[in-house]
Amino acid sequence: MKSASCFLKEYNTRIWSVDSYLEDELLVENNTSTMLLFRCRLTFLRRKSAANVYLILFTSIFVICFISYPVFIKYTFPISQDSNDFIDAHVWQFSSHIHATQKIPPAACQYSAQQIHIEIDRNNISKDLLLNTLSLYQVLTTSYITWQGQFISLQDICATTPEATCLFISPLTYWDMSKKLIEQDTRYIETVSRNLHNSELLRHPYATMGNVTQSTNYQFLSADSLIFTILLKHTTNSLSQWDMLWEQTLQQFNFTVNKLNVPNTVLQYKLKILPTLTYHTLILFILSIGLFFLTKKQFGKSNLIKSKSGLCITTLFLSCACYTTTLGIFNFFHLNLQVKPWFLQILVCTTATLEHALLLTWAVISNERNIGVKERIGRGLQQVGILMTSTLIGELIVLAIGSTMRGTNVKSFCIFTCVALVIAYILNLTFFVAVLSIDIKRAELADLSNDDPKAMKTSYEQYCQKFKSKRAINAFILCIILLYIGLFFAETDTPMQDQFKLDQLVSISNRFWQVLNPSYDTVYLNIQPPYIIQFANDTLTNQLRLNYIATDYSHKLSTFVSNTLRDDQFDLLDYLNTALVSLLNINVPGVLIFVIMVGILMWMTPYIRERTLLPILRTLFVKLATFILGIISRMAPTKTESIMRRRAEYNEEGIHLGAITLQSRFNKLQNQNAIKNIHVRTLIGKHISDIRQLEAGLNLIVSVDQDHRIILWNYKQVEPIARLDKVKMTKGHWVAEKRNDRQDESRHLLRARCIALDPKENYVTAGFEDGVIRVWNIRNLRLIHELCTSTLIQNGLRHNRNHQTKDRVIKVVCLDHIVLSVHKSGLLIEWNIETGDRVQSIESGHVKEITSIQIMSNQIFTASKDGVLKGWERNSTLQGASQWKLLYTIIGHDGHSITSLSTQQLKNGLGIVVTGSSNGSVKVWNSYSGEAICTLSKGAIIEKKENPQNQVGGPLLQFSKVIQTNHIQQEQIASDHTNAVCQVVVTSIGNPRFENDQCPDCHNEINSGFFIASCSLDETVLVWRLDRAQIGKEVGCIQCIKDYHRQNNMRSARRNLHDDKSPISTIRLQQKKKKSTIHPSIESGDLTLKPLFLGKINQSSGRGIVFCEDMVLAGIRRTKRHLIKQDMWEAWFVCLQYYEPPSLEEETFLIPVITHGLNVSKNKTEMNETPTSFWNQFIYSKFGLKKTLSNSLNQSETKRSNEVMVEQEENADSKEDDAYDVLPFSNIKCLTKIDGYGLGCDYGNFIKIISFDDPSKKIKKS
């Protein structure tokens, strides 16, 4: 058979996992198996405490509050009278909310109290006495008098209860006012005793009888009088009417009646919410502040404690909790342990709590920091558990010996201290350990631990040695206190059993005032001298008894008045108490109904419901569900463990917590700081079909729709300027139709295909189907040029026919004073925008139609449907002509159509060209040499159909034949598009540390690289960063290297999904003779650009993206709102300036964005003509106005804008009305950058302007 020690060792190893080092240490210190078992069980329980921190924390708080609440009410609002001074049947006397007053006359009171004392002969309740009392009650309640011609009864002048019954307190209620029950009852004392514990406190003998005596077990024994208490409404004639009614009642009886000759007493009932300040409170407050700083100094000796003030507050709270919890336990048993001096009880609780807290703290923080919190708590409690328990047992022994001393005060102190020490021991091992566990976790997260573990352990051992002696000193001091109390304060004046009587009296008084004044208003009660009725025939005895009653009543009444008189006192908290009472009188149900009504209005308003109410409800639901699951998991952990584990892996927004790194939180915070105050404006009233192209300048926007209307807008003033495709001859010039003009004789310019806006906003250029280029002067809206190519081409590119047609203009580009037109035949023509002369014609050599053209410095790039990219160099001559030179031709997309083209050049001369194709591939090229830099997206392998058919109305109309392909399934990665690329955009990476990207020391231009984004028909936006893989010798000083904000070591953990397959080319910048901006070190050096995939953004039904200033990427997408079953459109923004993707281990690919709904409109005209947006949303969306499909604009917006922007005439064209109704549309294709900090987009036949604040302007203002 194994020995006890070996068995316990094996048991602890399997169950509690106590390491061998601690077991050996325990065996050395304690050779007995009992001590080992105790320590191991203590370690196990404390580890459980550390594991269930919040459960123990909240459970301890609940128990403390539940036990301490009655004590808090009792001592916060103390009763100033002693139970021995209770005046017979004065049910109003023992309330903490009343006091006597001498400034209010009796006539100003709201109520009057009248009592009738019926003396009991020899304290014997007889049947005759009860029957006579019943007869008196019946006559009094049924009699009436005549007052000024009206019949008045007691019911008319008495105060009533909430049930509309007369407030008449009578001892006959024990027999339900029934004569039959009184005659049948033979044991009157037992009948009264049965009502002692009745829930109706106003039937208690203390409320209906005089001089009540009880047995030791609080049973009724006897009384010397039965007492009626009648509450009268104090009116002008109520007391006179009562006197007449009482005189009429007495005429029917033959017994002696006397009224005591004592003055009236006026009481004021005023609800108290704030506690009464005493000098005891002030002393305790000052001592608490001093103790706080002393404790903080002790806790401040170690940096391992995160919140020193928090632990100090916890210690003070536990001291108060120990005191109030001990008092609450005694109060539950109706024991009043009053110890003198008064501060000894608080002193014992404070010292016991503080000693345990300091010892536990030093024991826990002295352990190694590389172990878990649970293990540290377990080891710390294992070290001090025996010391704390043995010291507690020794102190209890000392108190047990002290309790044998003579004197009730000593016994009371010993009993109280024993309970307080046990409670302090329990609270420190539960509540304080839980708080300490939280603090250690916070300290580990903050990495504040700078202390040496060996030094801490040595310090702890020294502290323990000192603390052992301190605990011995405390036991010695406890002995001195016991001797001091035994010699000077051995006896106490108040017996312990009076507490039960006092509690009963307080409950009776509270019930009385609750019935009389249920609204807790401030009222005044006038107490009339009582009537004394004596049935005995002995006159001498009656007189002696009357004198005794008068003397006793006068003495108790004067004592009561002197204890509660407050006319000459002033309470600083009276004003605040009055304000709090007013708050309590608020109609809470009415307020709740008002809040519900407001919530219903918010729910009925779509904008407020979607933006405010639903997010709040979702958050509350998630928190409530998590809280409920947390409670259930404590009861049934096996059933809810998997649910809680899955729920704990995600945050409130549904993002996996493993992906939320510091960089991810920084990325989200960057968006919130860079993109603020988003505004949405709408341009409406001119287009009657979907918009096909937008061009924007600093103040103006030009748009053309599917019906070839060309509209010029001032988007800052949110109004149209002119309709350019409709002109009228005025003074020999064709002039565009201005706003609100109605031209009878006008000329329509048909079939506009493309538009362009001069960068200086001087000219608007449009290309037409018939090959004509027309130019308008914006200042006077004149049509100044109609440029015709007069060239006929063979239309045999597609159908091999011999039919001839004019060369259609498919693109126009404004370049200073030059207009460059791109024609269907592949011809490029330069026009002088001022003179209208043809400058140059260039044959591009493209086999198929040109799809995109870009201009960068003196370079021009063209791309076509044949998958060919060409780079041109254009130089101007002194004679105004130009010379074009073909630099290179790139066939890099395997014959797939190039659908989008974008270029960007850095200040040091480095330039790139980005192309996207119909198979989803995205590639980057050197703008000078045409060499391939990298492939960002490989795209999908597609197979064309043999007989393709045109797809009418498709999202990419010019590539309809290419898009109709069958995708062969292949393994795709996150950085590849699976469908045709709609648009590619690129911007340079600015360095915020250097002004104009120039080093302040060496004046060398520092550029970090490029951001590239592409959107596709697969409804995703992919984002890359093209970094310089090495800083190299082009960096001119150490400052450049130090402040270069993306160093090589930051890229080591980044993702490059094509590292092993995609080529990374070296760009050799070719120096131009006239171009001196390129740094000399770059002229002959090699620069390597390395792509880094940042992530993707979901963009449903969006076909365009733009780069705003400060590297903010923006786009439009559709989002489905399931609750309203309608598609909503929203703009999204993301700031890429400092964006870094999460590591591979925490990959999510989704880039966090800021979104804003497009239905939020803030037009200037709308704001001036209509009420607040809340009222508009409510009225126009809930009372009959119809919304169109696929959008969120309501007809009220269009009708109001119609009234402001256009004056309808009787003979107006009916098509103009369609311009104010948003047409159904499935996607948004046209996006353009607006003023650097915003974008414009088509919205069916409307235009949306979305803008946000410029951060640099706010910095300058500040």
Beta strands, then each sheet from edge to edge (+ up, - down):
strand 1: 98-101
strand 2: 111-119
strand 3: 144-147
strand 4: 150-153
strand 5: 168-169
strand 6: 209-210
strand 7: 213-214
strand 8: 220-222
strand 9: 225-233
strand 10: 256-259
strand 11: 265-269
strand 12: 523-527
strand 13: 531-534
strand 14: 679-683
strand 15: 691-696
strand 16: 700-705
strand 17: 710-714
strand 18: 719-730
strand 19: 733-738
strand 20: 747-748
strand 21: 752-757
strand 22: 763-768
strand 23: 772-777
strand 24: 782-788
strand 25: 792-794
strand 26: 804-806
strand 27: 809-815
strand 28: 818-823
strand 29: 827-832
strand 30: 838-843
strand 31: 850-856
strand 32: 859-864
strand 33: 868-876
strand 34: 882-891
strand 35: 898-905
strand 36: 911-917
strand 37: 921-926
strand 38: 932-938
strand 39: 942-944
strand 40: 965-967
strand 41: 981-988
strand 42: 1009-1016
strand 43: 1020-1028
strand 44: 1066-1068
strand 45: 1086-1098
strand 46: 1105-1108
strand 47: 1112-1121
strand 48: 1126-1135
strand 49: 1154-1157
strand 50: 1231-1233
strand 51: 1238-1243
strand 52: 1246-1251
sheet 1: 1+ 11- 12+ 2+ 9- 5+
sheet 2: 1+ 11- 12+ 2+ 13+ 10-
sheet 3: 1+ 11- 12+ 2+ 9- 6+
sheet 4: 3+ 4-
sheet 5: 7+ 8-
sheet 6: 14+ 52- 51+ 50-
sheet 7: 15+ 16- 17+ 18- 19+
sheet 8: 15+ 16- 17+ 18- 20+
sheet 9: 21+ 22- 23+ 24-
sheet 10: 25+ 26-
sheet 11: 27+ 28- 29+ 30-
sheet 12: 31+ 32- 33+ 34-
sheet 13: 35+ 36- 37+ 38-
sheet 14: 39+ 40-
sheet 15: 41+ 42- 43+ 45- 44+
sheet 16: 46+ 47- 48+ 49-
end
